[in-house]
Structures are given as structure tokens and as C-alpha cells.
């Protein structure tokens, strides 16, 4: 072997993979070719540990393209329109340079959307950090939020939703997942393909620098400990350039001479051009001397592996170079013809007519895949069988517990985050951040779309299979409580090192659970990203499958939010005919009050689907004024959120059938709090009866206090003060 183990490690290639490359090529690769293999065979680009598992997702309802084939997923919503959606990670770059890492994560996911001819209309995010009591974690948190807001605000796309969660396992390895949604006329959908022989390859946008080299392999495909050494691998973004690039690409996407568009993201030009050619069964010839560079002495290796931002590959019909240039000149963007499409299936790269790479594309584009044997973590048996009766509540008061939970970092208001985001630009936002899901109008249509991101990693840690199901169920529930029917999902699977049998077990079981839930809800996973090797200094993160979900509201006027609306409304809990214990597993209460993450979470998917369906029906029939799902913190916290946001008090009249801590703060699934409109209670009861749905009255709205039996009695002013403090 003519290459050192150190170089292979830098490229995230094993010795066995290097031998396979030599075998397939019939020779040793040169430096450039090896670098390209390292990027394309990386976990981020090649999905070598996850691709076999992702085939478990079966449902294809309303799909316009096969999942994983294009830059993003597309699902039809009628009236000739499609939703283009994707979520992706920028975890490791954000751990090293949090502002630029988060900012370029936003820029990258936006390019995936407009590369398909879709107008980006919304951004969301999902974030994970270690406790903010640690100065490094606080620094990462503040800089990541600033990076997201800076880039998103500059490009004029509203950031309408998201979530943030704090847990010790994310210290040193924050998760930064960015989601973008766009609208496309289905007749104008653009594919990332080179097409046939003779088509021209044009690079547009920013100059190419050395930033981001080894980003796909060096960051996203291996664990890391020394952050300082990896700073050059983090990309630097220019949102003002991207804003112009969006408009230029939207214009050229309508031109008949256009063949395809591809974003230059992970692995840069290597990934963009090789993957586009592979889809067409074609080859290509390019000359890197024709590529504008912003640094001196850049060789083919630097150019092909650079992940410089705000660049797109345009594929056009032969002889239309000037027409392409005309469009980009109009927007003051440079465009450079760098090569052409061939029919020999080879990747040929020149530097001023000197051949630098000559490799069959099918070898580059087809990384090996691995099916490993997972092992259930040994500690789970003890954690799952924990006896909650051993937890004493005799020396604590419900009110003190309630206030402590309400002020915890995982529950308090997120306003200090989302007020930094422009969520009203484009004037489509109907329901702003702070409710269960955002709601956006579709201009020119009576439809609206609801958007959310969700995942409780504690559940997935305790039971990856059930936790995977719950992640999808919760995301769909957030849509249903607005009135929107869940339509499609995108996921970002954030896990540790898959070569560890216990981590592979988490990944495999979680995907199986997600697949079962996706099929049960008939909500296809249309796109996504896998982010593995999330480990720093020997500690893996909790398995964190972030779910981005989109739903459709056929009548945009028929929606509700989580806030109470009127005094004197009856408050009802959908899901069960009495208040039941059994929800302490993985709960915020157990983690925050007792410092234990234990138990075995449960969900009945058939029951969950029925509860969500009845909630949507009650909203459509205009029987209820509000709806809010019970999640982190349980029933008491969910009720408090409804009360605080609305500034309307609540008087609870609860009949207990178990311990007050389990009833008030347990996180039993498939529960939705609704308020019934005045004069509509009989209709409410008959609708529930027709659908065989159980429910229980739990109180009424009104007054200036939050009261639950004789356990909690606190003024709204006090609640708002506690919950509304800044993170």
C-alpha cells in the first residue's frame, strides 16, 4: 500500500476500502483520485452504514420523485403544486466554528431547494446543546443561533419554527439541523442530471477557495477531538450572494435550454458533477483552469474538494453558453464553462489540458455498504425495568415541582431565540413560532401548510424502536393540532459511531420504528440526511432522529393554535376516559427533579392515529377553539403553556387514579388538550362518540390564576415571569 494510514484517516477511508479502490481501478489512485474517493465514499455522501436500513421506508403516497434521488424530496399537494423539503445537519462544523457552521448549514439546505426550481418559503431548525451552565456550551448556543438568524434574515426566507433541547451528552458535540421548504410548479421541477453527450457544464456563483476541504470526510464522517486542527475545514458563507443566486437560478429554471442544476455542497464539485453524471449514465470532461479561484496556487485537489459556498453547477444544451451567461450577467454573477458531458462513463479532470483524473464514474459513485450486527446496550435492561414506586414524593410539593419544571431550559419560552429570526418576510406566515407548528398560506390557493420539527432523544435512548415511532407520532401530532393533515416527512438521523455495535443497534432499531410509524401514518419520508460519528472525547450523543414534518390544511381559515381563546370554555383531554399514570419514562420530570433517565416509553400507533384524526375533525367542524399536544413536562406544563400564551387563567378539576407526579408531569403519549366552544359541547360529545374516541373533562378557562385542585395555585403574572425568562 503506497499511502499512509494517517492519510486514509484524514479521508475517513479504511485500509480495506483502499484495497477495494485499487482492486476496482486495477491500479493505485493518485492523490486527487484518492481524495475524491474519500469524499464520495464518506458516510455523509455514500451512506455506507445507513443505506441498507433506509430501504425500510416503504410508503410512497403523493411522491413526485423517488426519495434520495434528487437534492430534496417532492410531494404533490394538488393544483399543480408540489412541496419541496429537506432537513440536513451541520453538526461538526458548528462545534468548531458555531457561527459559520450554522450559517452555512442554512445556506446549504436552501440551495438544495432552489436547485430543483422551487421557491424557498420557510426555514426551520432543530438544535441540541449541553447544559448552558457551562460557558463553552453557552458560547456554542449563542453563536449558532446568531449564525442561523444572520444568514436566514439576509436571504429573505422566514424562519418559522424549530426546537432546542439541552442534555449533557451534547456537550462538545452540538446538533445543528436546518430544514427548508419550498413551493414548485410541478411542471417546472428541475433534476440534477448531466443529461446526454455534448451538454455543457457551467459553474456559477462564488469563486472557489480552500475552505471546506475534507468537510464531508474529515468532519461529517468521523469522530473528532481536536477542534483547532479542523478549523480550515469549516466553510464561510455569503448570504447576500446567495440571495442573488436564488433569483438567478429561479430565472434560469424556466429556460428551455436548461438540462439540470446541482448544488455544490458536501464534497463540492466532486459530488455535484459525479452524482449528476451517474444519474444520467454519462461521463464528463472538465478543466479546472477555467474555474475562478480566490486563492493562489490551488491545484486540482484543492478545487475538486473545496466546499466553498454559494456555488451551483448548471447543465445546459450545447451552444447555449451565451444564453446562460446572459442570465447570470443580469444578476452580476459570474459563470464559467468548465467542461462538457461525454458518453464514455469516465470522470476526466484536466488542469490546463494536463490530465489529473481518469476514473470510471460508477466506481466513484458506488461506495461499499455495510450491514453490521448490533448489540443492545447492556445498561438498557436495568433502565427499562426501573421501579417508579421507589421514587418518594412525600417530601416535595407539586407546586414547587411545577415551577422548577416550568423554568427548566427544556421547557421555558423560546422567544429569546425566535425573536432574532425574521418570520414574517414574504408575508405568508399565518401562525408564527411559539405554537405547536407554524402555518403558512399558499398564495393563489385556499390551502395552507403546517410545518414542524420534533424529537425526544431520551425516549430513543431508552428504547430506539419505540422512540423512533414516537418521534414521528409527535411531529404528526404537532401538525394535527393545528388542523393540518400530515403529508410528508424529512429526517436527519443524528447518531454516534455506527461501528460500535451498540450504536448500530440504536440506528437499526430506530429506523425500524420510524418506518413502522411512517407507514402507519401514510406519511412518506421523502428526503433527509444521516449524520453519524457524533462523538467527542469518547462520548456518543443520544440517538437523535430529528423529524421535519409538513401537513396540508385544505381550508386555510380552519385552523387553531395552542392558546386558550375565551374565558369559560370547557377544557377537555382527548385520548383517554380518565387520567392515567404510566408516562414517567424518559420524562423531563424524572430528569430534572430526580436526575434519572429511566423507564420504558410506550405508544399505540393505532390509538395515536385515531386521536389525531378526531382532533382534525373537531377543528374542521369548528367545534373547538384551541388544541395543544402533551409532550415535555406532561399535562400540567401543557396546560400552563396554553394559559400563559393566552393570558387566560385555568381552573383544573382533576380526578386522580395514581400518583400526582405521574398524572401531572408524566408524558403519556396520544393526548391532546382542547377547549370546546360555547354551545358546542353536545356536538363535541357526539363527534367523539361516532369515532369511538375517549375523553375526559379536566377543567375550565378563566380568571387570573392557574389552579389544579389543591396542588397548584399560582397567579398568571408569576407563571409568565417564570416561563418567559430568557435562556
C-alpha positions, 0 to 999 in steps of 0.5 A: 500500500503506497499511502499512509494510514494517517492519510486514509484517516484524514479521508475517513477511508479504511485500509480495506476500502483502499484495497477495494479502490485499487482492486476496482481501478486495477491500479493505485489512485493518485492523490486527487483520485484518492481524495475524491474517493474519500469524499464520495465514499464518506458516510455523509455522501455514500451512506455506507452504514445507513443505506441498507436500513433506509430501504425500510421506508416503504410508503410512497403516497403523493411522491413526485420523485423517488426519495434520495434521488434528487437534492430534496424530496417532492410531494404533490399537494394538488393544483399543480403544486408540489412541496419541496423539503429537506432537513440536513445537519451541520453538526461538526462544523458548528462545534468548531466554528458555531457561527459559520457552521450554522450559517452555512448549514442554512445556506446549504439546505436552501440551495438544495431547494432552489436547485430543483426550481422551487421557491424557498418559503420557510426555514426551520431548525432543530438544535441540541446543546449541553447544559448552558451552565457551562460557558463553552456550551453557552458560547456554542448556543449563542453563536449558532443561533446568531449564525442561523438568524444572520444568514436566514434574515439576509436571504429573505426566507422566514424562519418559522419554527424549530426546537432546542433541547439541552442534555449533557451528552451534547456537550462538545458535540452540538446538533445543528439541523436546518430544514427548508421548504419550498413551493414548485410548479410541478411542471417546472421541477428541475433534476440534477442530471448531466443529461446526454453527450455534448451538454455543457457544464457551467459553474456559477456563483462564488469563486472557489477557495480552500475552505471546506476541504475534507468537510464531508470526510474529515468532519461529517464522517468521523469522530473528532477531538481536536477542534483547532486542527479542523478549523480550515475545514469549516466553510464561510458563507455569503448570504447576500450572494446567495440571495442573488443566486436564488433569483438567478437560478429561479430565472434560469429554471424556466429556460428551455435550454436548461438540462439540470442544476446541482448544488455544490455542497458536501464534497463540492464539485466532486459530488455535484458533477459525479452524482449528476453524471451517474444519474444520467449514465454519462461521463464528463470532461472538465478543466479546472483552469477555467474555474475562478479561484480566490486563492493562489496556487490551488491545484486540482485537489484543492478545487475538486474538494473545496466546499466553498459556498454559494456555488451551483453547477448548471447543465445546459444544451450545447451552444447555449453558453451565451444564453446562460451567461446572459442570465447570470450577467443580469444578476452580476454573477459570474459563470464559467464553462468548465467542461462538457458531458461525454458518453464514455462513463469516465470522470476526466479532470484536466488542469490546463489540458494536463490530465489529473483524473481518469476514473470510471464514474460508477466506481466513484459513485458506488461506495461499499455498504455495510450491514453490521450486527448490533448489540443492545446496550447492556445498561438498557435492561436495568433502565427499562425495568426501573421501579417508579414506586421507589421514587418518594414524593412525600417530601416535595410539593407539586407546586414547587415541582411545577415551577422548577419544571416550568423554568427548566431550559427544556421547557421555558419560552423560546422567544429569546431565540425566535425573536432574532429570526425574521418570520414574517418576510414574504408575508405568508406566515399565518401562525408564527413560532411559539405554537405547536407548528407554524402555518403558512398560506399558499398564495393563489390557493385556499390551502395552507401548510403546517410545518414542524420539527420534533424529537425526544432523544431520551425516549430513543435512548431508552428504547430506539424502536419505540422512540423512533415511532414516537418521534414521528407520532409527535411531529404528526401530532404537532401538525394535527393540532393545528388542523393540518393533515400530515403529508410528508416527512424529512429526517436527519438521523443524528447518531454516534459511531455506527461501528460500535455495535451498540450504536448500530443497534440504536440506528437499526432499531430506530429506523425500524420504528420510524418506518413502522410509524411512517407507514402507519401514518401514510406519511412518506419520508421523502428526503433527509440526511444521516449524520453519524460519528457524533462523538467527542472525547469518547462520548456518543450523543443520544440517538437523535432522529430529528423529524421535519414534518409538513401537513396540508390544511385544505381550508386555510381559515380552519385552523387553531393554535395552542392558546386558550381563546375565551374565558369559560370554555370547557377544557377537555383531554382527548385520548383517554376516559380518565387520567392515567399514570404510566408516562414517567419514562424518559420524562423531563420530570424524572430528569430534572427533579430526580436526575434519572433517565429511566423507564420504558416509553410506550405508544399505540400507533393505532390509538395515536392515529385515531386521536389525531384524526378526531382532533382534525375533525373537531377543528374542521367542524369548528367545534373547538377553539384551541388544541395543544399536544402533551409532550415535555413536562406532561399535562400540567406544563401543557396546560400552563403553556396554553394559559400563559400564551393566552393570558387566560387563567385555568381552573383544573378539576382533576380526578386522580387514579395514581400518583400526582407526579405521574398524572401531572408531569408524566408524558403519556403519549396520544393526548391532546388538550382542547377547549370546546366552544360555547354551545358546542359541547353536545356536538363535541360529545357526539363527534367523539362518540361516532369515532369511538374516541375517549375523553375526559373533562379536566377543567375550565378557562378563566380568571387570573390564576392557574389552579389544579385542585389543591396542588397548584395555585399560582397567579398568571403574572408569576407563571409568565415571569417564570416561563418567559425568562430568557435562556 
